């Protein structure tokens, strides 16, 4: 069976939260509004190369859905971890609602900016060191995605989010 988000060609949602951190391990700071350009979010660790990752895994912007966070909360309870991750503990930049599971391909328009989806962003052991419990096990496959900004702009909490599958050129492709 093909997952629901793969069958749809578009989906809409809403930007619920924006989070940045100055450097790896720094507390996440919530923002109501932020500027994004091809290098990432203004003031964020990933934009300035001060995040924790291997070079081949670098992400300019990360995104997770509220639905994914809800599933992680249910798993955390089963794992006898804190019932709900505290705001920002997920260490993802953008939190959106309405998409179900984070799409794995295509493009997103959020407010004024446009992004291409690069790949899933699995949790790592560093996350557990920062938050002090096994949040990576609770997130598992619901840990968000990496985005590459295509168009600069301003993001604001409450902005509409639009996902579009991108048609591929090639034999047998639509």
N, C-alpha and C positions, 0 to 999 in steps of 0.2 A: 504494500500500500504506500502510495506517495504521500509524504507529510503535507498537511494543509497549506503551509506557507509556500511549498514548492508548486502546488497546483495553481495558486493565485498568481496573477501577473502584476497586480498592484495591491497596495494596502495603505491605510492612513492611520495616523495616531497623533500623539501629542508629546512634546518635550516636557517632561515632568521635573527634571533636575539637571543641573550642570555642576560638575565637581572638578577641581584641579588640585594639584599638590606641587609645591615648589621644587621638591627633589624626592628621590627614592626614600620611602619610609616616612616622609613628612605627613602630618595630618591632612586629610582631604578638607578643602574649603568649598563651601557651596557658593555659587554665583547666580544671580538672577539674570545676568546679561554678560556676554563675552564675545570677543572678536575672534574669528577663525580665518586663517589664510592657509596656503599650501603647506606650511611647516607645522601647523597644529593650532592649538588653543593658546591665546595670549596668557602668559604666565605659568603655563603647565610644564611639568618636568619632561614630558616627551618632546615638546617643541624645542626645549633647550638642551636635550641630550643628558638630562640628569635623572632619568628613570632607571628602574632595575629591569634589565632584559639583556638578552644576547643580541648582538648586532643583526643577525638574520631574523630575529623575532620582533624587531622594532615596529611600533604602531604610532602613528601621528595622533590619532584620536581613538578612544575606545567607547563602545556603546553596549548597554544591556537593557533588557525590557523589564518592566514591572512584573510581568507575568513570570519571567525567569526568576526574579528575586522572590516571588511568592513560592514557587516550587522549591527554591533553595531553603527557604524558611521551613517548609514542611520536612525536607530531608534533614535539616539541622535538628529539628525536634526528635526525629527518629534516631539520630546519631548522638542524642543527649548533649548537643551543643546549645549555645544561646538560641532561644526560640526564633528570634528575628535578627538578622544582621542589623547593626546600628546604621543610621544614615551615613552613606559614604564608605562603609567598610568594604564594600565590593570592589573599591578602587577603580571603577570605570568612570570615564568622563561624563558621558551622557546617559541619562535614564529616560526611556520613552515608554509610553503605554500605547495599547491598541494594535501592536504588530504580532502578538502572540509570542512566538519564539523569534529571536533575532534572525532576520533573513541571512542566508549564506552567500548570496550573489546578487548582483544588480547595483542599483544606485538609490541613494536617499537624498531627498531635499528636506532640509530642516531650516525653517525660517528663510533667511536670505542665502544660505550656503548649500552647496551640493557636494555629495561625497560618493565615492565608489567603495563598495564593500570588498575588502581584501581577503579576509579569512576569519574563521572562528578564533577567539582568544581564550584558550584554556587557562584555568587557574594554575598557579605554581606554588611551590613551597614557600616562596618569599611572602606571599599573601598571608599564610598562616603565621609566619614570624611577626609580621606587622600587626595583625589583629589579635594574636595570642590564643587562637583556637583553630580547629580544622575547618575553616570556611571553604577551603578548596574542595574538600569532600562533599560539602553540602551543595556547592555550585555545580560541580561535575561538568556535564555537557551544556548546562545552562549558564555559561559564564560570559556571554557576550561576543562581540566581534571587533575587528580592527577596521577602521575607516581611513581612507586617504582623501583629504579635501581636494575637490576639483575646482570649486568656485568659492572665493572669499566672501565673508559677510558677517553679520551680527546674529548671534543666537540669543534668544530670550526664553526663559521658562514660560511655557504656554504656547510656544510656536507650534504650528502644524508640522507634522512629519508625513512625508509621502515616500513610499517605497515603490520602485518600478523594476521589474525584471528587465534585463538588457538582452535584446535579441542578439544572438551570435551569428556571425557570418560563417558559412561553411556548408559542406555537403550534408543534406538532410536536416539542416537547422532551419527553424522558421524565420 
